[in-house]
Amino acid sequence: MEVEAALRDQVKKAAGQKASEGAIVRLKGDASNRSYYRIGQPPLSHILMVMPPDAASKSEEVSKGAEPRELPFLNVQRYLKQLGVRVPEIVRYDAQAGVMILEDLGDLTLERALQQGADREALYSEAVDLLARLRAAAERREDPSCLAFGRAFDEDLYDWELRHFREWGMEIWSGRKASAEDHAQLNRIFRRLSSQLAAEPRGFTHRDYQSRNLMLKGGQLVMIDFQDALLGPRQYDLVSLLRDSYVELDWPFVDRMVDRYIDAFDRESGEKMASRPFKKFFDLLTVQRKLKDAARFEYIHRVKGNPNFLVSIPASLRYVASALARLPELTDLREIASRYVPALA
């Protein structure tokens, strides 16, 4: 009861008595260490985000760079809003209490809208166009005060995530320790791939731009969960969206959406990107990102005691297998990894 009273008091201070009336409902979280509550009834309801004590300095994703100067969610939200991106409004932030009061966006994610029969072509076209506008605008308006511009996907970070796959997505998942020879060869392959990925020019990257982090409100897409943003290649967020472990998309549709992104970015930036190298790099990033995702889902299950993501591992591995089939230069990776994870064969 003390916790409920404290939460309700936070909303009362920020939005008035009426908004603080009604039930307090804890919302389902994913892998986040933050807790979310809805207080009140729409249209007077608000969302409370309750953060752990180290939220201002600790990212939930492995990252490099200096310790944040302020809460990453607050910092990145301000930058995205300046770019004209629709993000949740912040009503109040109490740093001492570790509580933020947010606009209630409802419960309709892109994933849920698709499950309810929404037009897939229309929704993904809108999401791809939004991403192209964001990337072009961010490249025009780099801002050192935004935390994303002080951290990046570099060779070490890519390599760490690939090693995370070897440990959690390959060895622990299969129950077989890699032989010394396979271990050494994988290290060489991972470093080679990481070096290739890190050589690509970088810009503002959401990092997890996928169907559960895009909300629909008033017929408009709203971007959430952007606090781990950093600098990465143009294809990274596109891989997150079109190689989404929660909504599996067929390759012809993905290929068409990649073409749409290239055209949209051209319109927004005036820069024409060559399709073939863009798509090859898209496949390379798919291998790295989805191997990491498969491993992360297993890690969340075994370390955090949350098995809800296990169902998304097969889709992640199918994406990797599909991309590897178009990348003969990664045949060595496929041969080794498939001995432990047959789905990659």
N, C-alpha and C positions, 0 to 999 in steps of 0.2 A: 504493500500500500504506500510506503514511503516513496518508492521509486515512481509509482504512478502519479502521486501528488507532485513530485518534482518535475516530471515530464509535462504534466498539465500546466504547472506554473510557468514553465518556459514558454509554452504556446500563449498563455494568457498575457505574459509580458510583451510578447511580440505582436500578437494579432487581436487581442481583446478577449473578453469573457465568452462571447458567443462561439468563437472559433475553438475554445478550449472545452466546450461542452460535448457530450457524447462519448461513445466507447473508445477505449484505447486498444488497438489491434496490432499485435506484432506481425510484421510482414515477413514472408519467407525470404531468407537470404541465400545467396549462392555460396561462393567460396570466400566471401568477404569476412574480415574480422570486425566489420562495423555492424551495428544493429539498427533496424529501421522499424518505426512505429507510425501508424496512421491515427491521428486524433481528430475526432469530430466527424461530421457527415458532409459530403460535398453539397454545395460549393464552398462551405466554410472549413473544410478539412485541411490539415497540414501534415506533412511528413517530418518526423524527427529522425535525424541521423545521430546515433550515439557512437562515439569513437573511443577506441582504447587510448590510454594515457600517452602512448608514443606515436599517435597518428600524425603529428606534425613533422616527425623526422623519419618515420619508417614507411617505406613503400611496401605494398603487398607483392609487388613484382621485384625480381632482382634488378637492380639498377646501379649505375655508376654516376659519380658527380658529387658535388658538395652537398652537405646537409641542407634541406630546404629552409629558406628564411621565413616562410609562413606556411600555413596549411595548404598542401598542394591542390586540394579540391577548390579552395577559395581562389587561389592564384590562377589556375588554369581556367576556371569558370569566367573570371574577369577578362582574360585574354580572348576567349572564344566569343564572349558577348560583344567585345569591341569589334570583332570581325563580322558581326551580324549573324552568328550561328545561334540557333534557338537552343538554349540550355535552361535547366531549372532555375527559377528565381530563388535567391537566398533571402529569407525574411529576417533571420537573426542568427548570429554565431556567438556562442558563449565559449570562449577558449578555455576558461578555467574549469567549466563543467564538462567540456568535451562534447557539447551538444550543438547541432545545427538544425534550424527549422527551415524547411524547404517548401516550395510550391508543391502541391499534390498534383502529379501528372496523371493519376489514375493507374490502371493496371494493364493497359493495352500496349504490349511490346510488338515489335515487328513480327517476332516469332508467333505470338498469340494471334495476331491479325491473320497470318497465313493459315493457322490452324482453324480459324473461323471462316475460311473461304475467301479471304481478300484476294484481289488480283495480284498475282506474283510479279508479273511483268511490270505493272505500274509501281508497286512498292519498291522493287529493286531499282527500277529506273530512277525513282526519286532519291533513293539512298546513294546511288552511284553519282548522280548529279550533285547532291549535297557534298559528297566527299571531294569531288573535283573542284567545286567552288571553294571549299575550305582550304584545300592544299594550295591552290593558286593564290588565294588571299594571304595565306600564311607565308608563302614564299615572297610575296611583295612586301609584307609587313612583319618582318622578324622583330622580336621584342626581347632583349636581354633580361628584362624584368620578369618575363614568364619563365617558370622553372623548367619547362620543356626544352628551352634553348640552352640549358646548362647540363643536360645529360643526353646520352645518345646510345644507339645500338652501334657498338664498336666490335672489333674482332673478338675481344675477350668475352663480351656478353653473349654474342652468338655462340661462341665455343662452349661457354658454360651451359647454355640451354641444351645444346646437343649432347653434352656429357650427362646432363640431367636425364635425357632419353636413355642413354646407355644404362644408367643405373636403375631408373624406375620404370621405364617403358620397355626395356629389353631384358635386363638381368632379373630384376625382382618379379616382373610380370611373368616371365617364362620360367622362373625358378632355376635358371642356369647361369652360372658365372662365366663371363667371357674368358676364353683362353688367352694366355699371354700374347700369342701372336695376333689374335683378333683384336685384343685390347689396344695393342700398339698400332695396328693398321687403322683402326677406327679413329684413334687420336690424330693420325696423319690426315685422314679424310676429313674429319671435323675441322681441323685447322685450315685445310685447303678451302673448304666450303665457306668457313667463317671469313677468311681473308677476301674471298671473292664477293661475298655479300657486303662486307664493310667498306669495300672500295667504291660503292655506289654513292652518289651525292645524297645528302640528307636534308630533310626539312621536317616541319611539325607533323607528328604522327600520334594519333589517338592511342594506339597500341592494342585496343580491344574493340574495334569498331565492328560489332556483330549484332545479330538479331535480338539479343536480350539487352543490348545497350542502346537501342533506338526505340523510343516511345512514340506513340501517336496521340496527339491531343489537338482537338479542334481541326482535324484534317492535316496537321503539320507534324513532321518528324522532329523529335526533340532528342538531343544527344545527352547521354548520361555516362557516368563511370569513367571520366576522362582524367582522373587525378594522377595516373601513371604515365601521362603523355611524355614523349621524348622526341629526339630527332631520329628519323629513319628514312628509308627509301620510299619513293612514291608508291610502290606496289604494296607496301606492308599492310596498310589499312584495307586495301582492296582484297588482299588474301584473307584477312580476318572476316570480311563481309561475305565473299563469294566461296570461300572454303571453310564455311562455318560448321563446326562440329554439331551444332544443335539443329540446323536446318540443312539437310544434305541436298546439294544442287547438282544436276547433271552437267557434264562438260559442255555440250552445245550451248546451253543457257549461260554458263559461266563465260564461255568464249565470247558470246554476243555482248554480255555486260562489260567485259574488258574492253571490247571495241567501243562501247558507248562511253566508258570512262576516258579513253584516249581522245575521242572526239570532243567530249565535254571539257576536258582540260585544255585542249587546243582553243576552244572558244573563250574560256576564262582567262587564259594566260597569253594567248597568241603564239605559243610554242608548239610546233608539230612534232610529236614523238613517233619514232619508227615503231611499227607494230611488232615485228618479229623479235627484236631484242627485248622489248618491253615484256612480251609474253614469256620469253625464255627465263627472264629474271623472275617473273611471277611464279613460274614453276620451281625455280631454285628456292625462293622464299617459302613456297608451299611446303617443300620438303622440310626445311628447318623449322617453320612455325608449327606444323602439324605433328612432327615428331615430338616437339616440346609439349604440345597440348596433350598428346596421349600420355606422356610421362607425368605431366602435372595432374591429370585426372587420377592416375594411380596413386600418386603422392598424396593428394587430398583425401583419398579413400583410406590409405594406410596410416598416415600421420595425423590427419585432422578428424578421422573417423567419419567421413562423409562419403558414402558410396553413390551418391546421386549422379555423379559424372561418369561412372563406369560405362553407362549405356552409350556414351558419346565417343568412346575409344574406337570402335569399329569404323565409324565414319571418318575419323581422323586418319586412320591407317589406310583406308581406301583412297583418300585424297593423295596421300604420299605415294602409294603404289601407282596411281594414275599419272602423277607428275614424273616419277622415276622412269616410267615407260617412255617419256618424251625426252629424257636426259641421259643419253648413252655415256656421258662422261662420269655419271654416278653409278655405273654398273657395279663397281667395287663395293660401294656402300650397300647397294641392294643385295648383293650376294652374301655379304656377312650378316647384315641385319635380318634377312629372311630366314637364316638358320635358327634364329632365336624367336623371330616373330613371323610365322609363315604367311600371314596376311600381306606382307610386303613383297612376296615373291611375284 
